[in-house]
Amino acid sequence: MDLLREKQRRKRLASLPFPEKIKIVERLRRVSDSAKKSGLRKRNIVNSSQTE
Amino acid sequence: MKTTLDMINRMQADGVIGKYAIGGAIGVIFYLEAFYTEDLDIFVILPTVPGSSLLSLSPIYEYLTEQGCKVDGERIVISDWPVQFLPTQGALEQEALDEAVKTDYEGIATYVLSAEHLVAIALKTGRAKDHARIAMFLDQDAVNMEKLNSILFRHGLVPKWENFKSKFSEG
């Protein structure tokens, strides 16, 4: 039942207009970019505290 | 994306590239649900230089850098979208471009590879992520199996398909 519901959810998402789907991708890319930047900042803080 | 596609169309109108179509992950997203991807793959026919059989991406890079785009490794960033231009190599890719689907992106005309050609190219490329994309197409019944079988047969991909199917049905 859950599998069927998941399949229906995916079909619904697939039927969105192409520009709307691209806007979702662009949002995902922004989230990923900011996560990468924040990870980089954390790593820099750790590295600088280790060298201090 | 609109500006990116507009720039690619201008490049085509200026004769820098020939026929083109969106492939890769964004091509898949045209037919299926959206998922994360970093770049836009453009399958393209490059105009041949008289007296030379070499295909070069240099004219594309020169044109776009003159427009202010930045090169990022194998990709060139056009209005926030890293774009990879993939010159057509082989009969399958050539056929895929010939049969690309015309669409409209917020008033900008563009072309996307057919679902069946995307599956065939993914099968030919054969990385794990390509197989995952094929599985998505099958799972959502988003390919015309008769058309796909005919493409696979024409391009000698039936053994690869049988191999993929046996793995897919195990999973």
Backbone of each chain as ProteinMPNN parsed JSONL, in Angstrom:
{"seq_chain_A": "MDLLREKQRRKRLASLPFPEKIKIVERLRRVSDSAKKSGLRKRNIVNSSQTE", "coords_chain_A": {"N_chain_A": [[0.834, -1.207, 0.0], [1.903, 1.245, 0.87], [3.926, 1.397, -0.996], [2.492, 1.696, -3.329], [1.287, 4.15, -2.845], [3.549, 5.745, -2.76], [4.421, 5.48, -5.38], [2.347, 6.757, -6.695], [2.672, 9.322, -5.671], [5.145, 10.0, -6.783], [4.475, 9.976, -9.481], [2.729, 12.104, -9.549], [4.449, 14.214, -8.937], [6.101, 14.015, -11.126], [4.439, 14.892, -13.087], [4.365, 17.602, -12.923], [4.775, 20.887, -14.391], [7.623, 21.403, -16.536], [9.258, 23.818, -16.026], [8.586, 24.265, -13.344], [9.609, 22.012, -12.105], [12.289, 22.428, -12.573], [12.71, 24.638, -10.978], [12.501, 23.442, -8.483], [14.802, 21.853, -8.553], [16.703, 23.882, -8.627], [16.323, 24.996, -6.106], [17.139, 22.824, -4.517], [19.804, 22.756, -5.233], [20.706, 25.178, -4.194], [20.384, 24.694, -1.443], [22.179, 22.589, -1.131], [24.586, 23.87, -1.842], [24.796, 25.796, 0.21], [24.991, 24.114, 2.388], [27.399, 22.866, 1.819], [29.133, 25.057, 1.993], [28.788, 25.762, 4.666], [29.734, 23.456, 5.894], [32.349, 23.604, 5.104], [33.137, 25.903, 6.463], [32.902, 24.966, 9.092], [34.848, 22.982, 9.055], [37.104, 24.56, 8.665], [37.128, 25.997, 11.04], [37.586, 23.926, 12.872], [40.085, 23.034, 11.923], [41.634, 25.357, 12.332], [41.487, 25.561, 15.085], [42.836, 23.306, 15.797], [45.403, 23.876, 14.97], [46.075, 25.93, 16.574]], "CA_chain_A": [[0.0, 0.0, 0.0], [2.826, 2.381, 0.923], [4.633, 1.429, -2.288], [1.541, 2.234, -4.307], [1.14, 5.574, -2.533], [4.811, 6.372, -3.156], [4.418, 5.523, -6.846], [1.395, 7.805, -7.089], [3.294, 10.605, -5.311], [6.172, 10.265, -7.794], [3.785, 10.288, -10.75], [2.185, 13.46, -9.41], [5.594, 15.131, -9.038], [6.598, 13.95, -12.507], [3.519, 15.582, -14.001], [4.503, 19.067, -12.781], [5.399, 21.492, -15.58], [9.094, 21.376, -16.531], [9.873, 24.95, -15.292], [8.405, 24.094, -11.882], [10.558, 20.985, -11.659], [13.632, 23.041, -12.574], [12.777, 25.5, -9.781], [12.792, 22.538, -7.356], [16.233, 21.496, -8.666], [17.487, 25.068, -8.25], [16.256, 25.097, -4.634], [17.986, 21.758, -3.973], [21.199, 23.155, -5.457], [21.037, 26.246, -3.229], [20.527, 24.048, -0.127], [23.437, 21.828, -1.153], [25.702, 24.831, -1.84], [24.978, 26.422, 1.521], [25.461, 23.06, 3.297], [28.834, 22.683, 1.54], [29.849, 26.222, 2.529], [28.773, 25.708, 6.127], [30.65, 22.36, 6.243], [33.708, 24.118, 4.89], [33.417, 26.831, 7.56], [33.111, 24.166, 10.296], [36.16, 22.334, 8.922], [38.123, 25.595, 8.864], [37.176, 26.309, 12.482], [38.251, 22.774, 13.507], [41.5, 23.062, 11.54], [42.356, 26.463, 12.963], [41.609, 25.303, 16.521], [43.863, 22.273, 15.971], [46.739, 24.439, 14.751], [46.368, 26.945, 17.583]], "C_chain_A": [[0.868, 1.256, 0.0], [3.562, 2.544, -0.397], [3.755, 2.057, -3.356], [1.392, 3.745, -4.112], [2.385, 6.342, -2.983], [4.875, 6.518, -4.682], [3.494, 6.631, -7.345], [1.964, 9.195, -6.808], [4.329, 10.991, -6.373], [5.548, 10.643, -9.129], [3.257, 11.717, -10.722], [3.315, 14.482, -9.571], [6.133, 15.178, -10.468], [5.714, 14.747, -13.455], [3.557, 17.105, -13.843], [5.088, 19.64, -14.07], [6.925, 21.554, -15.423], [9.701, 22.564, -15.767], [9.717, 24.826, -13.769], [9.381, 23.077, -11.329], [11.975, 21.568, -11.6], [13.776, 23.962, -11.361], [13.062, 24.647, -8.542], [14.281, 22.178, -7.365], [17.09, 22.682, -8.206], [17.468, 25.272, -6.736], [17.168, 24.056, -3.986], [19.466, 22.128, -4.108], [21.622, 24.237, -4.464], [21.258, 25.646, -1.84], [21.862, 23.322, -0.052], [24.646, 22.766, -1.08], [25.908, 25.416, -0.454], [25.438, 25.383, 2.542], [26.962, 22.842, 3.106], [29.636, 23.814, 2.165], [29.919, 26.15, 4.044], [29.689, 24.59, 6.627], [32.082, 22.81, 6.141], [34.103, 25.046, 6.031], [33.733, 26.044, 8.832], [34.491, 23.52, 10.26], [37.279, 23.336, 9.184], [38.277, 25.934, 10.326], [37.926, 25.19, 13.21], [39.738, 22.817, 13.206], [42.262, 24.155, 12.258], [42.501, 26.22, 14.464], [42.669, 24.227, 16.779], [45.267, 22.847, 15.822], [47.1, 25.471, 15.818], [47.133, 26.353, 18.768]], "O_chain_A": [[0.622, 2.201, -0.75], [3.796, 3.659, -0.863], [4.218, 2.846, -4.18], [1.374, 4.513, -5.074], [2.287, 7.446, -3.518], [5.321, 7.54, -5.203], [3.817, 7.348, -8.292], [1.773, 10.125, -7.591], [4.391, 12.141, -6.808], [6.042, 11.531, -9.824], [3.321, 12.443, -11.714], [3.154, 15.492, -10.257], [6.56, 16.224, -10.956], [6.172, 15.221, -14.495], [2.851, 17.817, -14.558], [5.824, 18.946, -14.772], [7.442, 21.734, -14.32], [10.581, 22.352, -14.933], [10.597, 25.228, -13.008], [9.917, 23.243, -10.233], [12.755, 21.248, -10.703], [14.858, 24.052, -10.781], [13.787, 25.082, -7.648], [14.939, 22.195, -6.325], [18.075, 22.507, -7.489], [18.473, 25.671, -6.147], [17.882, 24.356, -3.029], [20.272, 21.851, -3.22], [22.743, 24.223, -3.955], [22.194, 26.027, -1.137], [22.584, 23.417, 0.94], [25.605, 22.501, -0.356], [27.04, 25.529, 0.016], [26.187, 25.712, 3.461], [27.705, 22.659, 4.07], [30.676, 23.586, 2.784], [30.956, 26.434, 4.644], [30.347, 24.741, 7.656], [32.925, 22.458, 6.966], [35.233, 25.005, 6.517], [34.67, 26.366, 9.561], [35.213, 23.498, 11.257], [38.274, 23.016, 9.836], [39.388, 26.136, 10.816], [38.784, 25.453, 14.052], [40.564, 22.659, 14.105], [43.376, 23.944, 12.736], [43.502, 26.613, 15.062], [43.319, 24.22, 17.825], [46.209, 22.376, 16.46], [48.263, 25.847, 15.962], [47.462, 27.072, 19.712]]}, "seq_chain_B": "MKTTLDMINRMQADGVIGKYAIGGAIGVIFYLEAFYTEDLDIFVILPTVPGSSLLSLSPIYEYLTEQGCKVDGERIVISDWPVQFLPTQGALEQEALDEAVKTDYEGIATYVLSAEHLVAIALKTGRAKDHARIAMFLDQDAVNMEKLNSILFRHGLVPKWENFKSKFSEG", "coords_chain_B": {"N_chain_B": [[17.603, 29.206, -15.48], [16.136, 29.831, -17.742], [17.539, 31.981, -18.91], [19.88, 30.648, -19.448], [19.129, 28.755, -21.391], [18.288, 30.506, -23.344], [20.676, 31.731, -24.041], [22.048, 29.531, -25.13], [20.451, 29.048, -27.334], [20.934, 31.408, -28.741], [23.576, 31.069, -29.342], [23.357, 28.962, -31.069], [21.887, 30.167, -33.141], [23.817, 31.913, -34.011], [25.507, 30.227, -35.271], [27.48, 28.823, -33.929], [27.041, 26.416, -32.705], [25.391, 23.418, -33.868], [22.49, 21.506, -34.252], [20.923, 20.85, -31.083], [20.256, 19.249, -27.905], [18.721, 18.787, -24.709], [20.063, 16.575, -22.344], [21.092, 14.003, -20.064], [20.746, 14.393, -16.459], [18.899, 16.533, -16.265], [17.436, 16.168, -18.553], [16.212, 13.752, -17.858], [14.644, 14.651, -15.749], [12.779, 16.141, -17.069], [10.899, 14.253, -17.765], [10.419, 12.813, -15.421], [10.187, 12.924, -11.757], [11.549, 15.802, -9.989], [14.998, 15.931, -9.013], [18.106, 16.232, -7.187], [20.672, 17.76, -9.02], [23.811, 18.729, -10.409], [24.472, 19.908, -12.821], [23.881, 20.865, -16.28], [23.444, 18.921, -19.04], [24.262, 19.136, -22.388], [23.63, 17.778, -25.414], [25.19, 17.956, -28.476], [25.579, 19.015, -31.882], [28.471, 19.761, -33.53], [29.538, 22.283, -35.762], [31.377, 21.325, -38.617], [34.769, 22.03, -39.455], [35.859, 23.21, -42.568], [37.958, 21.01, -44.401], [38.911, 19.748, -42.18], [38.588, 17.067, -39.859], [38.349, 17.181, -37.25], [36.673, 17.675, -34.165], [35.964, 20.385, -32.18], [35.581, 21.914, -28.998], [36.324, 24.424, -28.554], [35.312, 26.785, -30.001], [32.828, 27.123, -28.744], [33.515, 27.635, -26.084], [35.031, 29.956, -26.447], [33.114, 31.727, -27.473], [31.268, 31.844, -25.35], [32.812, 32.719, -23.17], [33.422, 35.225, -24.045], [30.988, 36.341, -23.666], [30.964, 36.667, -21.013], [30.791, 34.38, -19.458], [31.964, 31.874, -17.136], [34.584, 29.462, -17.109], [34.466, 26.219, -15.724], [36.23, 23.762, -14.971], [35.362, 20.996, -16.857], [33.097, 22.156, -17.538], [30.969, 24.96, -18.377], [29.873, 27.921, -16.952], [26.728, 29.142, -17.317], [24.746, 31.678, -16.602], [24.412, 30.897, -13.772], [24.073, 28.155, -14.129], [26.024, 25.34, -14.399], [27.197, 24.118, -17.406], [27.578, 21.323, -19.47], [28.868, 20.582, -22.547], [28.278, 18.102, -24.852], [29.651, 16.705, -27.501], [28.093, 15.021, -30.217], [28.657, 11.599, -30.509], [28.724, 8.909, -32.424], [26.139, 6.671, -33.72], [23.831, 6.292, -32.164], [23.604, 8.579, -30.495], [23.425, 10.516, -32.449], [21.001, 9.845, -33.685], [19.368, 10.23, -31.483], [19.471, 12.991, -31.192], [18.296, 13.755, -33.607], [15.718, 12.921, -33.17], [14.829, 14.387, -31.058], [12.688, 15.989, -28.653], [10.67, 18.78, -29.137], [10.224, 21.542, -27.005], [8.87, 24.007, -24.73], [10.246, 26.436, -22.707], [9.223, 28.523, -20.474], [8.583, 30.371, -22.544], [10.84, 30.129, -24.091], [12.091, 28.361, -26.765], [13.103, 24.991, -26.841], [14.956, 21.834, -26.909], [14.571, 18.425, -25.936], [16.0, 15.258, -25.261], [14.388, 12.219, -26.262], [12.485, 10.114, -24.0], [13.042, 7.41, -24.38], [15.453, 7.446, -25.789], [17.05, 8.635, -23.872], [17.113, 6.594, -21.979], [18.372, 4.562, -23.476], [20.888, 5.734, -23.968], [21.769, 6.034, -21.352], [21.976, 3.36, -20.667], [24.005, 2.558, -22.398], [26.104, 4.14, -21.43], [26.327, 3.288, -18.752], [27.038, 3.707, -15.96], [26.629, 3.508, -12.33], [24.777, 5.475, -11.547], [23.494, 5.91, -13.933], [22.161, 3.51, -14.324], [20.435, 3.655, -12.162], [18.797, 5.73, -12.983], [17.561, 4.583, -15.214], [16.089, 2.625, -13.938], [14.301, 4.253, -12.565], [12.788, 5.299, -14.696], [11.577, 2.935, -15.608], [10.184, 2.093, -13.374], [8.273, 4.047, -13.176], [6.798, 3.667, -15.396], [7.462, 5.196, -17.669], [8.418, 4.988, -20.201], [8.111, 4.14, -23.662], [7.921, 0.927, -24.384], [8.022, -0.512, -26.75], [9.15, 1.257, -28.572], [11.579, 1.69, -27.268], [12.724, -0.909, -27.313], [13.121, -1.19, -30.029], [15.059, 0.788, -30.521], [17.149, -0.191, -28.936], [17.712, -2.578, -30.23], [18.486, -1.685, -32.796], [20.867, -0.398, -32.178], [22.567, -2.247, -31.113], [22.31, -2.855, -28.394], [21.01, -4.791, -27.008], [22.129, -7.09, -25.561], [23.285, -5.748, -23.345], [20.999, -4.689, -22.239], [19.578, -6.974, -21.488], [21.265, -7.889, -19.512], [21.116, -5.739, -17.709], [18.394, -5.899, -17.042], [18.249, -8.369, -15.741], [19.691, -7.82, -13.449], [18.17, -5.709, -12.423], [15.692, -6.878, -11.892], [16.432, -8.576, -9.882], [16.993, -6.816, -7.828]], "CA_chain_B": [[17.583, 28.234, -16.6], [15.603, 30.498, -18.926], [18.645, 32.732, -19.515], [20.847, 29.653, -19.939], [18.619, 28.206, -22.649], [18.271, 31.604, -24.308], [22.067, 31.892, -24.496], [22.364, 28.386, -25.992], [19.739, 29.299, -28.602], [21.633, 32.488, -29.467], [24.809, 30.461, -29.847], [22.948, 28.165, -32.242], [21.522, 31.112, -34.199], [25.069, 32.505, -34.499], [26.253, 29.199, -36.007], [28.581, 28.234, -33.142], [26.653, 25.002, -32.574], [24.289, 22.995, -34.733], [21.346, 21.01, -33.494], [21.267, 20.472, -29.71], [19.123, 18.806, -27.068], [19.032, 18.555, -23.293], [20.119, 15.158, -21.952], [21.539, 13.847, -18.67], [19.765, 14.44, -15.369], [17.805, 17.486, -16.55], [16.599, 15.47, -19.533], [15.409, 12.782, -17.098], [13.678, 15.407, -14.938], [11.698, 16.559, -17.975], [9.889, 13.18, -17.789], [10.175, 12.24, -14.096], [10.16, 13.934, -10.699], [12.794, 16.556, -9.833], [15.973, 15.477, -8.026], [19.292, 17.091, -7.18], [21.75, 17.589, -9.995], [24.688, 19.909, -10.404], [24.726, 20.577, -14.096], [23.005, 20.69, -17.433], [24.153, 18.279, -20.155], [23.718, 19.485, -23.705], [24.157, 17.007, -26.545], [25.284, 18.986, -29.509], [26.318, 18.769, -33.125], [29.37, 20.882, -33.776], [29.787, 22.472, -37.187], [32.736, 20.875, -38.97], [35.607, 23.027, -40.113], [36.255, 22.665, -43.877], [39.327, 20.486, -44.458], [39.303, 19.12, -40.92], [37.572, 16.168, -39.308], [38.409, 17.324, -35.791], [35.598, 18.423, -33.51], [36.539, 21.111, -31.056], [34.642, 22.702, -28.191], [36.896, 25.774, -28.366], [34.447, 27.906, -30.412], [31.773, 27.307, -27.731], [34.145, 28.279, -24.921], [35.41, 31.331, -26.818], [31.869, 32.507, -27.6], [30.63, 32.058, -24.042], [33.656, 33.546, -22.292], [33.235, 36.611, -24.523], [29.701, 36.814, -23.096], [31.137, 36.812, -19.563], [30.632, 33.098, -18.735], [33.216, 31.376, -16.545], [34.852, 28.037, -17.308], [34.626, 25.509, -14.459], [36.651, 22.416, -15.385], [34.818, 20.573, -18.166], [31.804, 22.821, -17.727], [31.0, 26.414, -18.461], [28.716, 28.371, -16.177], [25.879, 30.106, -18.029], [23.698, 32.168, -15.705], [24.299, 30.026, -12.583], [23.987, 26.719, -14.445], [27.192, 24.745, -15.07], [26.721, 23.393, -18.593], [28.574, 20.494, -20.149], [28.51, 20.324, -23.942], [28.729, 16.766, -25.229], [29.514, 16.537, -28.949], [27.522, 13.704, -30.523], [29.614, 10.595, -30.982], [28.059, 7.635, -32.704], [24.822, 6.659, -34.357], [22.756, 6.408, -31.175], [23.485, 9.981, -30.074], [22.963, 11.258, -33.627], [19.563, 9.553, -33.808], [18.706, 10.861, -30.329], [19.321, 14.422, -31.51], [17.334, 13.873, -34.717], [14.353, 12.652, -32.699], [14.603, 15.125, -29.807], [11.339, 16.537, -28.501], [10.677, 20.24, -29.004], [9.387, 21.995, -25.9], [8.923, 25.45, -24.471], [10.574, 26.717, -21.307], [8.848, 29.915, -20.186], [8.668, 31.195, -23.752], [12.072, 29.841, -24.836], [12.003, 27.048, -27.424], [14.275, 24.152, -26.611], [14.772, 20.428, -27.268], [14.959, 17.439, -24.924], [16.063, 13.911, -25.831], [13.201, 11.412, -25.922], [12.685, 9.252, -22.824], [13.628, 6.134, -24.823], [16.873, 7.678, -26.104], [17.753, 8.862, -22.59], [17.327, 5.268, -21.383], [19.375, 3.848, -24.284], [22.204, 6.359, -23.736], [22.155, 5.675, -19.969], [22.383, 1.945, -20.71], [25.305, 2.517, -23.085], [27.11, 4.744, -20.542], [26.453, 2.172, -17.811], [27.475, 3.943, -14.57], [25.578, 3.172, -11.352], [23.716, 6.49, -11.573], [22.721, 5.718, -15.164], [21.255, 2.381, -14.071], [19.391, 4.132, -11.236], [17.851, 6.523, -13.779], [16.761, 3.655, -16.031], [15.147, 1.998, -13.003], [13.251, 5.247, -12.307], [11.911, 5.33, -15.878], [10.783, 1.7, -15.666], [9.307, 2.087, -12.21], [7.157, 4.975, -13.393], [6.2, 3.363, -16.716], [7.602, 6.445, -18.425], [8.995, 4.75, -21.532], [7.368, 3.3, -24.599], [8.811, -0.228, -24.471], [8.186, -0.914, -28.156], [10.118, 2.191, -29.162], [12.872, 1.436, -26.63], [13.264, -2.169, -27.838], [13.573, -0.968, -31.397], [16.323, 1.544, -30.421], [18.174, -1.088, -28.379], [18.045, -3.542, -31.28], [19.211, -0.966, -33.869], [22.192, 0.063, -31.751], [23.329, -3.361, -30.538], [22.331, -2.744, -26.925], [20.144, -5.827, -26.407], [22.815, -7.846, -24.491], [23.407, -4.879, -22.153], [19.65, -4.55, -21.684], [19.264, -8.243, -20.804], [22.097, -7.883, -18.309], [20.523, -4.762, -16.783], [17.086, -6.398, -16.584], [18.428, -9.451, -14.764], [20.097, -7.181, -12.185], [17.06, -4.872, -11.946], [14.631, -7.719, -11.33], [16.943, -9.121, -8.604], [16.88, -5.779, -6.803]], "C_chain_B": [[17.116, 28.896, -17.893], [16.724, 31.234, -19.676], [19.667, 31.775, -20.12], [20.403, 29.127, -21.307], [18.591, 29.273, -23.745], [19.674, 31.808, -24.893], [22.458, 30.757, -25.45], [21.677, 28.561, -27.36], [20.433, 30.387, -29.425], [22.909, 31.95, -30.115], [24.515, 29.623, -31.096], [22.619, 29.088, -33.419], [22.77, 31.743, -34.814], [25.977, 31.466, -35.17], [27.399, 28.55, -35.247], [28.317, 26.744, -32.905], [25.552, 24.697, -33.581], [23.122, 22.598, -33.856], [21.783, 20.648, -32.079], [20.033, 19.936, -29.007], [19.619, 18.571, -25.65], [19.017, 17.044, -23.037], [20.467, 15.086, -20.47], [20.395, 13.971, -17.678], [18.607, 15.382, -15.675], [16.867, 16.913, -17.619], [15.672, 14.487, -18.824], [14.296, 13.509, -16.336], [12.519, 15.942, -15.802], [10.546, 15.539, -17.931], [9.493, 12.684, -16.393], [10.166, 13.336, -13.029], [11.537, 14.602, -10.561], [13.69, 15.896, -8.784], [17.213, 16.354, -8.161], [20.229, 16.756, -8.345], [22.546, 18.874, -10.065], [24.688, 20.651, -11.719], [23.702, 20.222, -15.173], [23.845, 20.095, -18.563], [23.464, 18.631, -21.465], [24.411, 18.623, -24.763], [24.109, 17.925, -27.757], [26.01, 18.482, -30.758], [27.173, 20.002, -33.365], [29.563, 21.037, -35.275], [31.211, 22.008, -37.515], [33.475, 21.985, -39.71], [36.024, 22.437, -41.465], [37.715, 22.207, -43.86], [39.787, 19.83, -43.175], [38.187, 18.207, -40.42], [37.528, 16.284, -37.784], [37.228, 18.134, -35.271], [36.201, 19.109, -32.292], [35.463, 21.911, -30.334], [35.119, 24.149, -28.046], [35.979, 26.902, -28.82], [33.335, 28.191, -29.39], [32.348, 28.081, -26.546], [34.491, 29.73, -25.229], [34.168, 32.231, -26.848], [31.322, 32.858, -26.212], [31.494, 32.892, -23.102], [33.588, 35.022, -22.731], [31.939, 37.218, -23.974], [29.776, 36.927, -21.574], [30.965, 35.529, -18.773], [31.995, 32.601, -18.255], [33.363, 29.874, -16.8], [35.087, 27.404, -15.947], [34.938, 24.047, -14.809], [36.12, 22.092, -16.772], [33.546, 21.339, -18.501], [31.982, 24.329, -17.861], [29.713, 26.933, -17.821], [27.964, 29.454, -16.955], [24.729, 30.456, -17.092], [23.403, 31.172, -14.57], [24.207, 28.532, -12.876], [25.294, 26.241, -15.08], [26.697, 23.859, -16.222], [27.869, 22.583, -19.178], [28.072, 20.213, -21.563], [29.119, 18.998, -24.357], [28.553, 16.594, -26.738], [29.014, 15.13, -29.265], [28.598, 12.788, -31.088], [28.814, 9.325, -31.214], [26.623, 7.784, -33.162], [23.686, 6.852, -33.359], [22.518, 7.875, -30.793], [22.966, 10.849, -31.227], [21.444, 11.082, -33.805], [18.771, 10.24, -32.688], [18.481, 12.351, -30.602], [18.27, 14.626, -32.609], [15.898, 13.743, -34.217], [14.025, 13.368, -31.385], [13.224, 15.799, -29.837], [11.431, 18.057, -28.326], [9.761, 20.625, -27.837], [9.59, 23.493, -25.696], [9.217, 25.648, -22.99], [10.335, 28.207, -21.062], [9.07, 30.827, -21.395], [9.92, 30.963, -24.58], [11.935, 28.442, -25.443], [13.273, 26.257, -27.136], [13.942, 22.702, -26.962], [15.273, 19.531, -26.137], [15.006, 16.077, -25.608], [14.803, 13.134, -25.431], [13.529, 10.515, -24.724], [13.416, 7.969, -23.229], [15.103, 6.308, -25.177], [17.672, 7.952, -24.834], [18.076, 7.518, -21.93], [18.434, 4.523, -22.144], [20.779, 4.415, -24.044], [22.693, 6.022, -22.322], [22.657, 4.232, -19.923], [23.772, 1.816, -21.324], [26.407, 3.048, -22.159], [27.39, 3.817, -19.356], [27.008, 2.43, -16.416], [26.319, 3.616, -13.628], [24.44, 4.184, -11.416], [22.876, 6.398, -12.85], [21.71, 4.588, -14.973], [20.115, 2.808, -13.137], [18.343, 4.931, -12.01], [16.973, 5.624, -14.642], [15.69, 3.018, -15.141], [13.992, 2.954, -12.699], [12.251, 5.297, -13.477], [10.996, 4.11, -15.895], [9.747, 1.681, -14.556], [8.07, 2.963, -12.444], [6.477, 4.785, -14.755], [6.298, 4.567, -17.654], [8.297, 6.25, -19.77], [8.05, 3.888, -22.363], [8.282, 2.109, -24.905], [9.041, -0.672, -25.921], [9.242, -0.045, -28.835], [11.521, 1.936, -28.584], [13.507, 0.172, -27.204], [13.821, -1.984, -29.239], [14.917, -0.199, -31.398], [17.449, 0.612, -29.959], [18.649, -2.081, -29.448], [18.916, -2.87, -32.353], [20.633, -0.648, -33.473], [22.979, -0.999, -30.969], [23.389, -3.348, -29.019], [21.499, -3.832, -26.232], [20.885, -6.639, -25.327], [22.954, -7.029, -23.198], [22.06, -4.759, -21.443], [19.264, -5.809, -20.908], [20.002, -8.31, -19.475], [21.511, -6.945, -17.25], [19.237, -5.324, -16.187], [17.248, -7.49, -15.537], [18.849, -8.869, -13.411], [18.932, -6.416, -11.558], [15.979, -5.722, -11.289], [15.083, -8.389, -10.031], [16.723, -8.126, -7.477], [15.446, -5.542, -6.482]], "O_chain_B": [[17.604, 28.592, -18.981], [16.847, 31.131, -20.897], [20.247, 32.053, -21.17], [21.192, 29.062, -22.25], [18.836, 28.986, -24.917], [19.829, 32.028, -26.094], [23.123, 30.993, -26.459], [22.259, 28.257, -28.401], [20.508, 30.298, -30.651], [23.271, 32.302, -31.237], [25.304, 29.58, -32.04], [23.02, 28.826, -34.553], [22.781, 32.071, -36.0], [27.088, 31.791, -35.588], [28.199, 27.816, -35.828], [29.237, 25.926, -32.904], [24.874, 25.596, -34.078], [22.807, 23.253, -32.862], [22.906, 20.182, -31.888], [18.907, 20.143, -29.458], [20.773, 18.207, -25.424], [18.1, 16.334, -23.449], [20.167, 16.008, -19.712], [19.238, 13.696, -17.997], [17.455, 15.064, -15.377], [15.659, 17.146, -17.588], [14.488, 14.399, -19.15], [13.157, 13.045, -16.286], [11.416, 16.163, -15.303], [9.376, 15.905, -18.044], [8.38, 12.195, -16.196], [10.142, 14.524, -13.349], [12.555, 14.039, -10.964], [13.2, 15.367, -7.787], [17.353, 17.116, -9.117], [20.525, 15.589, -8.601], [22.028, 19.963, -9.814], [24.878, 21.866, -11.756], [22.804, 19.401, -14.981], [24.835, 20.69, -18.99], [22.257, 18.451, -21.628], [25.619, 18.729, -24.976], [23.102, 18.583, -28.017], [26.915, 17.651, -30.692], [26.679, 21.129, -33.399], [29.732, 20.047, -35.987], [32.142, 22.281, -36.757], [32.894, 22.757, -40.473], [36.49, 21.299, -41.521], [38.594, 22.917, -43.371], [40.935, 19.396, -43.082], [37.003, 18.525, -40.539], [36.771, 15.579, -37.116], [36.837, 19.143, -35.86], [36.869, 18.474, -31.477], [34.572, 22.498, -30.948], [34.414, 24.991, -27.491], [35.86, 27.9, -28.109], [32.947, 29.342, -29.19], [31.755, 29.048, -26.068], [34.281, 30.621, -24.406], [34.175, 33.343, -26.319], [30.965, 34.003, -25.937], [30.969, 33.687, -22.322], [33.683, 35.935, -21.91], [31.813, 38.435, -23.836], [28.782, 37.243, -20.92], [30.987, 35.562, -17.543], [33.028, 32.863, -18.871], [32.395, 29.118, -16.717], [35.804, 27.955, -15.111], [34.039, 23.214, -14.926], [36.385, 22.808, -17.737], [32.986, 21.2, -19.589], [33.019, 24.886, -17.499], [28.617, 26.452, -18.109], [28.494, 30.535, -17.214], [23.854, 29.632, -16.827], [22.284, 30.676, -14.438], [24.26, 27.723, -11.95], [25.643, 26.68, -16.176], [25.878, 22.962, -16.019], [28.978, 23.085, -19.359], [26.982, 19.671, -21.748], [30.326, 18.791, -24.232], [27.439, 16.363, -27.208], [29.458, 14.159, -28.654], [29.338, 13.145, -32.005], [28.286, 8.741, -30.268], [25.99, 8.83, -33.023], [22.689, 7.503, -33.672], [21.381, 8.347, -30.771], [22.185, 11.779, -31.025], [20.714, 12.045, -34.041], [17.673, 10.753, -32.902], [17.427, 12.898, -30.278], [17.46, 15.552, -32.544], [14.98, 14.362, -34.755], [13.075, 13.009, -30.691], [12.686, 16.125, -30.895], [12.174, 18.552, -27.478], [8.659, 20.094, -27.704], [10.37, 24.142, -26.393], [8.528, 25.1, -22.129], [11.168, 29.043, -21.413], [9.661, 31.902, -21.286], [10.058, 31.536, -25.66], [11.696, 27.466, -24.732], [14.379, 26.795, -27.184], [12.796, 22.378, -27.273], [16.263, 19.837, -25.472], [14.153, 15.771, -26.441], [14.228, 13.382, -24.371], [14.69, 10.199, -24.467], [14.299, 7.498, -22.512], [15.915, 5.425, -24.9], [18.832, 7.554, -24.727], [19.166, 7.325, -21.392], [19.322, 3.928, -21.534], [21.744, 3.659, -23.931], [23.878, 5.758, -22.115], [23.628, 3.92, -19.234], [24.611, 1.061, -20.832], [27.502, 2.489, -22.103], [28.546, 3.59, -18.998], [27.415, 1.485, -15.739], [25.177, 3.464, -14.061], [23.27, 3.807, -11.349], [21.7, 6.76, -12.855], [20.559, 4.689, -15.398], [18.974, 2.376, -13.302], [17.148, 4.828, -11.734], [15.776, 5.874, -14.786], [14.533, 2.888, -15.542], [12.843, 2.528, -12.586], [11.038, 5.333, -13.273], [9.799, 4.222, -16.16], [8.593, 1.306, -14.763], [6.974, 2.657, -11.972], [5.693, 5.623, -15.201], [5.338, 4.909, -18.345], [8.716, 7.218, -20.405], [7.311, 3.047, -21.852], [9.29, 2.255, -25.596], [10.121, -1.149, -26.269], [10.103, -0.535, -29.566], [12.515, 1.962, -29.309], [14.69, 0.171, -27.545], [14.857, -2.548, -29.591], [15.805, -0.511, -32.192], [18.549, 0.622, -30.511], [19.839, -2.379, -29.549], [19.943, -3.41, -32.764], [21.522, -0.625, -34.324], [23.933, -0.682, -30.258], [24.379, -3.771, -28.423], [21.309, -3.795, -25.016], [20.316, -6.861, -24.258], [22.765, -7.553, -22.1], [21.988, -4.731, -20.215], [18.698, -5.73, -19.817], [19.451, -8.727, -18.456], [21.418, -7.289, -16.072], [19.015, -5.239, -14.979], [16.494, -7.546, -14.565], [18.427, -9.352, -12.36], [18.723, -6.456, -10.345], [15.418, -5.342, -10.261], [14.26, -8.732, -9.182], [16.338, -8.479, -6.363], [15.133, -4.702, -5.638]]}, "name": "protein", "num_of_chains": 2, "seq": "MDLLREKQRRKRLASLPFPEKIKIVERLRRVSDSAKKSGLRKRNIVNSSQTEMKTTLDMINRMQADGVIGKYAIGGAIGVIFYLEAFYTEDLDIFVILPTVPGSSLLSLSPIYEYLTEQGCKVDGERIVISDWPVQFLPTQGALEQEALDEAVKTDYEGIATYVLSAEHLVAIALKTGRAKDHARIAMFLDQDAVNMEKLNSILFRHGLVPKWENFKSKFSEG"}
